[in-house]
Amino acid sequence: MRIGFIGLGNVGGKLASSLQRNGFDLMVRDLDRQVATPFIDRGARWAESPAEMTRQTDMVITCLPNPSASAAVMEAQDGILSEMTNRKIWAEMSTTDEHEVKRLGKQVLDAGGEAIDCPVSGGCHRAATGNISIFVGTERHTFDRAFSVISAMGRQILHTGPLGSASVLKVITNYLASVNLVALGEALMTAKCSGLDLNTSYDAIRISSGNSFVHETESQVILNGSRNINFTLDLVVKDMSLFQAVADRTNVPLELAPLLLNIFKDGQNRYGPREWSPNIVRRLEEACNEKLLAPGFPEEIVDDEPESAGFEVSRTH
């Protein structure tokens, strides 16, 4: 299968690298052509437009920062939809709005193509090794047809149901990660102000019922001081807003989410939209006149597990 990939940013570039590493015929495009140079040097082809890419490939993947960017790539005069024909696949790997992916997906289906929303979860370090998790919303026959491609980018692949279902689950899981990040900042600062050693506090949380994926990753770069998790405050605000929109549409009276969204909006206003998201703890550091720093933690999280073949997740796994 010939694959096109649009969006070679922090996550997209790593996913595209997994496809190239696993031997797929790859065509690439990004607003910044320079980021495509390493892919081209390794044999990928450059697409002058999304339309050209769609003509020359069987499956086009988009991994872009927001829904409006995806809509532009799809609906422009030289966009994906202009060349979408029978049985070509559009796979949306961006974190996007359920209604928007369904709206664009309907246009794909009307043109005779097939549509998938397949956002990833698990951090950039796992995207780099092909060990990230991927949610896949689409019809079963499309899931089966695209599985070899998707499983080359991720390890645990979950078929979530029809188009749009994966996007809802993605913003739900990102919401939970954001809750955990703020809670961990409060927990670590309370430990610090209580006179506890932060290395010991980290280990206590790690071996306890309070442990989590976010603690084992983001707490480490908080305590290192780099705060680099390859995810920024503006993306948290976008994802939290998408989660709030899902709840509003379904009349769920959220209490915690609006407070959390205001916290991240305040952090974005204070430190800038492109600040690393773990630096939301700076609000607490400034309020308490303390620094959450401890020796022995890495600047960036690296996945040390070897790449392994992707598999479909079911209740038996």
C-alpha positions as CSV (number, residue, x, y, z in Angstrom):
1,M,0.0,0.0,0.0
2,R,1.3,3.5,-0.9
3,I,1.0,5.9,2.0
4,G,0.9,9.7,2.1
5,F,1.6,11.5,5.3
6,I,0.8,15.2,5.9
7,G,2.0,16.8,9.1
8,L,5.6,16.0,10.3
9,G,5.5,17.7,13.7
10,N,6.4,16.3,17.1
11,V,4.0,13.3,16.8
12,G,3.5,13.1,13.1
13,G,7.1,13.0,12.2
14,K,7.6,10.0,14.6
15,L,4.7,8.1,13.2
16,A,5.8,8.7,9.6
17,S,9.3,7.5,10.6
18,S,7.8,4.2,11.9
19,L,6.1,3.7,8.5
20,Q,9.4,4.4,6.7
21,R,11.3,2.1,9.1
22,N,8.9,-0.7,8.4
23,G,9.3,-0.5,4.7
24,F,6.2,1.4,3.4
25,D,6.3,3.4,0.2
26,L,5.9,6.9,1.7
27,M,5.1,10.3,0.3
28,V,5.3,13.3,2.7
29,R,4.2,16.9,3.0
30,D,4.4,19.6,5.7
31,L,4.1,23.4,5.6
32,D,7.9,23.4,6.5
33,R,9.6,21.5,3.8
34,Q,12.8,21.3,5.8
35,V,11.3,18.9,8.3
36,A,10.6,16.6,5.3
37,T,14.3,16.5,4.3
38,P,15.3,13.5,6.4
39,F,12.4,11.5,5.0
40,I,13.3,12.4,1.5
41,D,16.9,11.5,2.1
42,R,15.8,8.1,3.2
43,G,13.7,7.6,0.0
44,A,10.3,9.2,0.6
45,R,8.8,11.3,-2.1
46,W,7.7,14.9,-1.7
47,A,4.1,16.0,-2.5
48,E,3.7,19.4,-4.0
49,S,0.0,19.5,-2.8
50,P,-2.4,17.3,-0.8
51,A,-4.2,16.6,-4.2
52,E,-1.0,15.3,-5.8
53,M,-0.4,13.1,-2.8
54,T,-4.0,11.7,-2.9
55,R,-3.6,10.9,-6.6
56,Q,-0.4,9.0,-6.1
57,T,-1.2,7.0,-2.9
58,D,-3.8,4.5,-1.6
59,M,-4.0,6.0,1.9
60,V,-3.5,9.6,3.1
61,I,-2.8,10.2,6.8
62,T,-3.2,13.7,8.3
63,C,-1.6,14.5,11.7
64,L,-2.2,18.2,12.2
65,P,-2.4,20.6,15.2
66,N,-6.1,21.5,15.1
67,P,-9.4,20.8,13.3
68,S,-9.2,23.9,11.1
69,A,-5.8,22.8,9.8
70,S,-7.3,19.4,8.8
71,A,-10.3,21.1,7.2
72,A,-7.9,23.3,5.1
73,V,-5.9,20.3,3.9
74,M,-9.0,18.4,3.0
75,E,-11.2,21.1,1.4
76,A,-8.8,23.4,-0.4
77,Q,-8.9,23.6,-4.1
78,D,-5.8,21.3,-4.2
79,G,-6.9,19.4,-1.2
80,I,-7.3,15.7,-0.5
81,L,-11.0,15.7,-1.3
82,S,-10.4,17.0,-4.8
83,E,-8.7,13.7,-5.7
84,M,-10.5,11.3,-3.4
85,T,-11.8,8.4,-5.5
86,N,-13.1,4.9,-5.0
87,R,-11.5,2.9,-2.1
88,K,-8.8,5.5,-1.2
89,I,-8.5,5.9,2.6
90,W,-8.2,9.1,4.6
91,A,-6.9,8.5,8.1
92,E,-7.1,11.4,10.5
93,M,-4.5,11.0,13.3
94,S,-5.0,14.5,14.7
95,T,-6.8,15.1,18.0
96,T,-9.9,16.6,16.6
97,D,-13.6,17.2,17.1
98,E,-16.0,14.3,16.6
99,H,-18.4,16.3,14.6
100,E,-15.7,17.7,12.3
101,V,-14.2,14.3,11.6
102,K,-17.6,13.0,10.8
103,R,-18.3,16.0,8.5
104,L,-15.1,15.5,6.5
105,G,-15.5,11.8,6.6
106,K,-19.0,12.0,5.0
107,Q,-17.4,13.9,2.1
108,V,-14.8,11.2,1.7
109,L,-17.5,8.5,1.7
110,D,-19.6,10.5,-0.8
111,A,-16.6,10.5,-3.1
112,G,-16.3,6.7,-2.8
113,G,-13.4,6.7,-0.3
114,E,-13.1,5.3,3.2
115,A,-12.5,7.3,6.4
116,I,-10.8,6.6,9.7
117,D,-10.1,8.6,12.8
118,C,-7.1,7.1,14.5
119,P,-5.6,9.4,17.2
120,V,-2.6,8.1,19.3
121,S,-2.1,8.0,23.0
122,G,1.0,7.3,25.1
123,G,3.5,10.1,24.6
124,C,6.0,11.1,21.9
125,H,8.6,8.8,23.4
126,R,6.4,5.8,22.4
127,A,5.5,7.3,19.1
128,A,9.2,7.3,18.3
129,T,9.6,3.6,18.8
130,G,6.3,2.5,17.3
131,N,5.0,1.4,20.7
132,I,2.3,4.0,21.1
133,S,-1.4,3.1,21.4
134,I,-3.9,3.9,18.6
135,F,-7.7,4.3,18.8
136,V,-9.4,3.5,15.5
137,G,-12.9,4.6,14.6
138,T,-14.2,3.2,11.3
139,E,-16.2,0.4,9.8
140,R,-14.8,-3.1,10.4
141,H,-13.8,-3.8,6.8
142,T,-11.8,-0.5,6.7
143,F,-10.1,-1.3,10.0
144,D,-9.0,-4.7,8.6
145,R,-7.8,-3.2,5.3
146,A,-5.8,-0.5,7.1
147,F,-4.5,-2.6,10.0
148,S,-1.1,-3.4,8.5
149,V,-0.4,0.3,8.2
150,I,-1.8,1.3,11.6
151,S,0.0,-1.6,13.4
152,A,3.3,-0.4,11.9
153,M,2.9,2.9,13.8
154,G,1.6,1.5,17.2
155,R,1.6,-1.5,19.4
156,Q,-1.9,-1.6,21.0
157,I,-4.6,-1.0,18.5
158,L,-8.2,-0.6,19.7
159,H,-11.2,-0.6,17.3
160,T,-13.4,1.8,19.1
161,G,-16.5,1.6,16.8
162,P,-17.7,3.9,14.0
163,L,-16.0,7.1,12.7
164,G,-15.8,9.7,15.4
165,S,-15.7,7.3,18.3
166,A,-11.9,7.3,18.5
167,S,-11.8,11.1,18.6
168,V,-14.2,11.2,21.6
169,L,-12.1,8.6,23.5
170,K,-8.9,10.5,22.7
171,V,-10.1,13.8,24.3
172,I,-11.5,11.8,27.2
173,T,-8.1,10.2,27.9
174,N,-6.3,13.5,27.3
175,Y,-8.6,15.1,29.9
176,L,-7.7,12.4,32.4
177,A,-4.0,13.0,31.8
178,S,-4.4,16.7,32.3
179,V,-6.3,16.1,35.6
180,N,-3.5,13.9,36.7
181,L,-0.8,16.4,35.8
182,V,-2.3,19.2,37.9
183,A,-3.0,16.8,40.8
184,L,0.6,15.6,40.7
185,G,1.9,19.1,40.8
186,E,-0.2,19.8,43.9
187,A,0.9,16.5,45.5
188,L,4.6,17.1,44.9
189,M,4.4,20.7,46.1
190,T,2.6,19.6,49.3
191,A,5.4,17.1,49.8
192,K,8.1,19.7,49.3
193,C,6.5,22.2,51.6
194,S,6.0,19.5,54.2
195,G,9.8,19.0,54.3
196,L,9.8,15.7,52.4
197,D,12.5,14.6,50.1
198,L,11.2,14.8,46.5
199,N,13.1,11.7,45.3
200,T,11.5,9.7,48.1
201,S,8.1,11.3,47.4
202,Y,8.4,10.4,43.7
203,D,9.1,6.7,44.6
204,A,6.3,6.6,47.2
205,I,3.8,7.7,44.6
206,R,5.3,5.3,42.0
207,I,4.9,2.2,44.2
208,S,1.5,3.2,45.6
209,S,-2.2,3.4,44.6
210,G,-1.4,7.0,43.5
211,N,0.8,5.9,40.7
212,S,0.0,6.5,37.0
213,F,1.4,6.7,33.6
214,V,1.5,10.5,33.9
215,H,3.5,10.3,37.2
216,E,6.1,7.9,35.7
217,T,6.7,10.2,32.7
218,E,5.7,13.8,33.4
219,S,6.7,13.9,37.1
220,Q,10.2,13.0,36.0
221,V,10.7,15.9,33.7
222,I,9.0,18.3,36.2
223,L,11.6,17.3,38.8
224,N,14.4,17.5,36.3
225,G,13.4,21.0,35.5
226,S,13.3,20.6,31.7
227,R,9.5,20.2,31.7
228,N,10.0,18.8,28.2
229,I,7.3,16.2,27.4
230,N,6.9,17.4,23.7
231,F,3.4,18.8,24.4
232,T,2.5,22.4,24.9
233,L,-0.1,24.4,26.9
234,D,-2.1,25.5,23.8
235,L,-2.6,21.8,22.9
236,V,-3.9,21.1,26.4
237,V,-6.3,24.0,26.2
238,K,-7.5,22.7,22.7
239,D,-8.0,19.2,23.9
240,M,-9.7,20.2,27.2
241,S,-12.0,22.5,25.2
242,L,-12.9,19.6,22.8
243,F,-13.7,17.4,25.9
244,Q,-15.9,20.1,27.4
245,A,-17.7,20.4,24.0
246,V,-18.5,16.7,24.0
247,A,-19.8,16.9,27.6
248,D,-21.9,20.0,26.7
249,R,-23.4,18.2,23.7
250,T,-24.4,15.3,25.8
251,N,-25.7,17.4,28.8
252,V,-23.1,16.1,31.3
253,P,-22.8,18.7,34.1
254,L,-19.0,18.6,34.6
255,E,-17.6,20.2,37.7
256,L,-13.9,19.5,37.6
257,A,-13.2,20.0,33.9
258,P,-14.2,23.8,33.8
259,L,-11.9,24.5,36.7
260,L,-9.1,22.6,35.1
261,L,-9.6,24.4,31.8
262,N,-9.3,27.7,33.6
263,I,-6.1,26.6,35.2
264,F,-4.5,25.8,31.9
265,K,-5.8,28.9,30.2
266,D,-4.2,30.9,33.1
267,G,-0.9,29.1,32.5
268,Q,-1.1,29.8,28.8
269,N,-1.7,33.5,29.5
270,R,1.2,33.6,32.0
271,Y,3.8,31.6,30.2
272,G,2.8,31.5,26.5
273,P,0.9,29.0,24.4
274,R,4.0,27.1,23.3
275,E,5.3,26.5,26.8
276,W,5.7,22.8,27.7
277,S,2.5,21.6,29.5
278,P,4.2,20.3,32.6
279,N,5.3,23.9,33.4
280,I,1.7,24.4,34.6
281,V,3.4,23.7,38.0
282,R,5.1,27.1,37.8
283,R,1.8,28.6,39.0
284,L,2.3,26.6,42.3
285,E,6.1,27.3,42.4
286,E,5.4,31.0,42.2
287,A,2.6,30.9,44.8
288,C,4.7,28.9,47.3
289,N,8.1,30.5,46.4
290,E,9.5,27.0,46.0
291,K,11.0,25.0,43.1
292,L,10.0,21.4,42.3
293,L,13.5,20.1,41.5
294,A,15.4,17.0,42.4
295,P,18.5,15.3,41.2
296,G,18.6,12.1,39.1
297,F,15.7,12.6,36.8
298,P,16.0,12.7,33.0
299,E,15.6,15.8,30.8
300,E,13.3,13.9,28.4
301,I,11.5,10.6,28.5
302,V,12.8,7.9,26.2
303,D,11.1,4.6,25.4
304,D,13.6,1.9,26.2
305,E,11.3,-1.0,25.1
306,P,12.2,-2.6,21.8
307,E,9.7,-2.1,19.0
308,S,7.2,-4.9,18.7
309,A,4.5,-5.8,16.3
310,G,1.2,-4.1,16.8
311,F,-1.9,-6.1,17.8
312,E,-5.6,-5.5,18.2
313,V,-6.6,-5.0,21.8
314,S,-9.6,-7.0,23.0
315,R,-10.8,-8.1,26.4
316,T,-8.6,-11.2,26.2
317,H,-5.4,-9.1,26.0
